[in-house]
Amino acid sequence: MRTMSINFQLDPAQFGIQNTPIKALLLDDDAYDRRRIQRFTQQSELSLEICEVASIGAMAEAVDQEDFDLLMIDYHLNEGSGL
């Protein structure tokens, strides 16, 4: 496995974005990967509220109940393709 480190800093104000958290939905069936993504996003300067789900069904329920600004979907799930 190859690991890549990406360092970036964005100033949301330069894009006309207010300091409102981005509501993101994270679908990944691997708890380890979800934790890694959480740690990565916490290290960024982006203000994110991440809702985590582990299945396509749970994602469908979450999308029905709430509006999200960003969807992060694992494309290789045990139950099928995230595409």
N, C-alpha and C positions, 0 to 999 in steps of 0.2 A: 504494500500500500504506500502511496506517495502522499505526503502531507504538505499542504501549502499554507503559508501564513500571509494574510492580507491585512495591511494596516492602512486605514483611511480615516480621515476626519472630514466631516461635512458640516458646514454652517447652514442650518435650515433657513436662516433669514436671507441668505443670498439667493434662494429660490422662491422667496416670498411666502415661505411656510411659517405659520405661527407655531408657538411652542406647545402644540397640541399633540398628545401621544398618537402614534400610528397604531391602529388596531389591526393586529396580524393574527392569522390563523395558521398554525403549524400542524401539518399532517405528516406523521412519521410513525411507523409501527415499531421502531427501535428506540427504547427509552434512553439508551446511551447517546444516540444521535440527537434526540430532542434536548438533552442536557447540554451537549456540545454547542448546539445552535443558541440555546439560552445564554450560555457563558459568552459566546462570541458577541451576541447582540448587546449584552450588558456592558461589554468593554468598549463598544462604539459610543459615539456621542449622540446617537439617534434615540429619541424617546419612543420606545415601543411598549405596547401592552400585548403580550403574546398569549393566546389561548391555544393549548395543546390538545390534540386528539390523536388517537392511535389507529383509527379505522376509517374507511370510506363512509360507512354508515354514521359514525359519530361526526364526521365532517359535514355530512348533509344536514344533520340535526342542528349543528352549530350555525351553519349558514342560514337555515330557516329561522333561527331565533335571534340572530344578530347580524348587523352589517359590519363588514371588514374592509379595511383599506388595502390589505395585502394578504395574499394566500401563498404560503410556502408548502409545497407538496412534494413528498418523496415520489419519484417516478417508478421505483421498484419496490412494490409492497408485496407482502406474502399473499394477500387476497386478490391481487391483480395490479394492473398498471395505474399509476397516479395520473397518467396523461389523459 
